[in-house]
């Protein structure tokens, strides 16, 4: 009986070692540590968001967020990466309120583009973003209107 228990114990330990070793070879997906609220700052609440998908595969690459601070009337946009997080790839976000000038943040980013802060008041704004995959293909957010390049939200 002692030998059987000893063999089971050794087999269990061997399986645990194999499982642990298998985990070291696989690369874990990098999770984006940022949130839209953390990037925009205190007082900003979500107004709208739009995903960025790879048109060829349908894979979700990221999300463009529009937030607003109701006390100040300022808006904020950010693009958060969900694919290629931690890798430098082209990432862009913009905000174009009807009362002020156009604002954009773009470049090679690891996790996010933005924040772009501009005064919205109670008007409308065109907003959006994009991501470039490692092959150099640019992917726009899903509701990007080709005529204006973005989505329109009126507050």
N, C-alpha and C positions, 0 to 999 in steps of 0.2 A: 504494500500500500504506500509506503514511504517513497519508493522509487517512482510510482505513477504520479504522485503529487509533485515530486521534484521535477519530473519531466514536463508536466503541465506548466509548472512555474517557469521553467527555463524556456519553453515554447512561447509562453505569453510575453516574457521579457524580450525574446528575439523578435516577435512581431512588433512590439513597441519600438524597438530600435529601428527596424525597417521602416515603420511609419514615420518616425522622426527624421530619418535620413531622406525619405522621399519628399518630405516637406521642405528640406533645405534646397533641393534642386529646382523646385518650382518658384517662379517669381510672382509674388503677390501683387495684385492690382493696387496702384497708388490711389488713395482716396483724397479728393480735394478737401483740404482742411478749412476752406473759407466758406462763408455764407454771405448772401447779399446784404443782410442787415449789418453784419460785422464790417463789411467793406464800406457801406454807405454811411454808417454811423448811427448814433442814438436818435430816436424819434422818427426814423424812416420806416414806413410800412409798405408791404407789397401792394402794387396796383395791378400789374400784369406780368406775364412771362411768356416766352416762346422758345420751344426747343430748336436746336440745330441738329439736323440729321444728315448722315451721309446719303446722298441721293442714290448712289449705286447699291449700297448694302442695307440701308434703312437703320443702321446703327446710330444710336444717340451719341453725339459728340459733346454736347454742352447745352447750356440754357442761357438765354438773354433775359435779364430781369429789369423791370421798371418799378421803382419805388418812389414814394413821395413823403415828404414831411408835412403833415397838415398844419402844423403851427407856423412854419416859415414859408410854405408854398414852393419850396425847392424840390426838384426831382433829382433822381439819381438812377443811372443805368450801370449795370455790370454784366459781363459775360463770364460765366463760370464753366470751366472745362470739366467734363466727366470722362472723356477719352483723352489719352495722351497727357493726363495730369502728371506733373513732375517733369515733363519733357518740354523743351523750348519749341513752340510752334506758333505761327502767326495767329494772333487773337485780337479781335477788334470789338469795340462797343461805341455807340454814338447816341447823342440826344440832341434834337433840334426843335426847341420850343418855338411857338409862333411869336413870342414877344422878345426873345433874345437871340444871340448868335448860336451857331452850330458848335457843338463840343464833341470831341472824339479822343479816344485813347486806343492806340494800336501799337503792335510790335510783337516781338518774340516773347512769349510769356509762358511760365510754367503752370500757373493755376487759373489766372483770371486777367481780364482786361477791365479797366476802370478802377475806381468809380469816376463817372462823369457827373458833376453837380452843376445844375443850371436852374434858374428860376422858371417855374411853370405857371404859377398863379392858378387861375381857374380856366386856362386856355387848353389848347390842343398841342400835342407834340408828336413828331415823327421820331421813332427810336428803333434801334436794332443792333445787330452784331453779326460777326462771322468768325469762323475758325478755318485755319489752313491745316490740312493733314500733313504727315511727314513726307508724302509724295509731292506736295506742293499744290494740291487741289483745294480751292477755296469753297467752303460750304456756308451758305447763308442761312439765317434762321427761317423757319417754316413759313411764316406769314410775310416774308419780305416781298413787298410789292415792287415789281421790276421798274415801274414808272417813277417811283419815289425812293426806292431802296430800303424802305422800312415799313413798319406798322404804324398806324395812327391811333392814338388814344386821346380822348378828350375828357377833361376832368370836370 
